[in-house]
């Protein structure tokens, strides 16, 4: 009897070890594929000169992989529900190698670059694979932090922005060869190290039916709206902040890029904080508080303060609020979504978050062109964040865990 009691915790230790192994491997894969997903943007200036592109053509070249990667999360999330992350993560990582290598011969043709950019969007879909994997392995009490840690993989975009142009100085094709090689190695390791839970429920209905079911859930679109504000705000500032800093504060491109990287780093660091806090209090309350903070800082920035210290503090606090909200929203997904539908719902919510990031830069640019000021754009951001805050507090905090 004593022996049995002493040996009883072993399966729990094994399960815990498997959970953390899957979290680490998935986060590494998420980071690598997001680096690949963002390979074009850091080099877009070079492509503009090489191909003689206009501003719109350059923007379209950068936007294509992001838009495809965002929309691609919808079917990939549903496929993950069906086939599991053990099959999907290695497969998507390996397939992403193809467009990464195709960037080398495509560099002298704008049409070819657009086509390869479309395929490169595949790298942005791994978010919808990792969320249901991590969600399934961790108990509700630890799920928020685990999902937040996985979400730090979005820092792959910032890593690409920093390292890709620097590596290219040693050889214009070198970044693509290094990333492709890393993806090959990772896909092989992932095939061995990633495991689905033995008790994972496998849906038997069709992909279209599962996506339809997820789309009919009210909570899918509520979460999509909140994530479009939180993560969409992060994407928007990642895209537009360098332009804003150069235009309004007259910074050099290098200085503006460094400041924007600092903003991105804060969002990455605060994402697991949002998940950790959501393990302790209802994630809807965390989301509401984080969006309120972002709204207040947007109002401060709307009054065009000096960059030091007020503007810097406001922008960094806004980054902290948006990062926290992006982490807490997916803690909320794990609570209010049936386990068998997490992949499908994650795909839709993740897609809306990615797409939500491309409206604000267009609005900010149009307002500045018309009015010569960014104040109206920041006030609109504060209105959206306040609306999300009120909805998260008034509606989402009443929802109870589904499992």
Phi, psi and omega in degrees: 000315180298320179298317181297320180295319181293327184273348186300322183288349184306312179301325179295319179295320178296319180293320178296317178298319179295322180298312182289327176297313180296322179298314182295312182295319179295320180294319176298316179296319178299317180296314181295314182291328176288328173299312179299320181301329185255023183290333184282317187304312181295339182257007188297328177297319177295319179294325179299316180288317183297318186259359180064047185274150169277175182297319180294317179298320178296316180296320180295320179299320179287325187284329187304307180296327180292316180294316180295318179297324179291310181292327181294342178295336182294302178292326181294321176298317179293322177294327177293322174304322186277312188257346178088157181290334180299326177273320189285320184296309177298322183294311182294320179298316180293318180294331179294338177301324185299303179294329178300315179288329179292342177298336182290305179285342184276353192295344182259008181224124181295318179298318178295322179295320177297317180296317179292323177300323176300314180291327181295339176304338179304325181297335181277001184268351186293342175305319182283353174268316185288324182300307179295329177296307181295319180302322184285331186274337185254141177291159183308325183292339181243002189291321183299311179297317181299316179293326177293320177297315177301320181297341177296344177300341177296346174296349175302329177295316179292321177299319179296316180299326182275312190273325186304309180293331179288321176293324182296338178295338179266000180159122188297336179264352187299319180301321182289323179292319180294313181295318178299316178297318179297322179292323177297312179298316181297316182299324178292316179293320181297324179297334180266320191268332180277132179225140172278154176301138180300330182265018181299131179277122183259118178292147182252352181277177185282162178301314182298320181294319181292319177296322177297318178297316179296322180290337179275350177284124180302322184295333178302315184279332174295313178294323178299317180296316180295320181288328177296328177284310184291294181288326177300322176296322178296312179299317182299314180288327176299324181280318193255341185302318177302319179296317180299314181293321179292319185284312188273320183256006174054044177276158172287157179304321181293315180295319179296319178296321178294317178297319179295324177295323177296320176300314181296321180297320178297318179297321180295316182291327183274349177297310176295332176298319177298320177291317179299316180294327180290340175287342186254327174228165185302130183301335177294324177291320177298315179300314180299313180296319181294318179291327175297316178299316179298320180296316180296319179292327176295322177296316178302314183292334179296338179272013174053057179289165173297153185293326181241124357263345194297312182298318179297314179298316181297315182292319180291322177293325175296319177299318179297318179295316180292321178296317178298316180296321181294329176284320183287330180298320181282339168294325177291321177304316183293336181275322191253003181249132174304139187306318184291347182248005184301317180298314181296314180294319178301319179301315181291314181297316179297322179296316181294325177296315179295316180293327180297343181278351185258351175281312183304316179299322178296318180295314181300316180295318181294318180295318180294322179295322184277321188247348182071022182211154176258000187300316181297320179299317179293326177292322176296320176299317179296323178296316179296315181296320178295320177299317177297321178300311181296318182291318179299318181285317186283326185249311191286334181289347179273351181281141183253156177306144183271348185245000000 
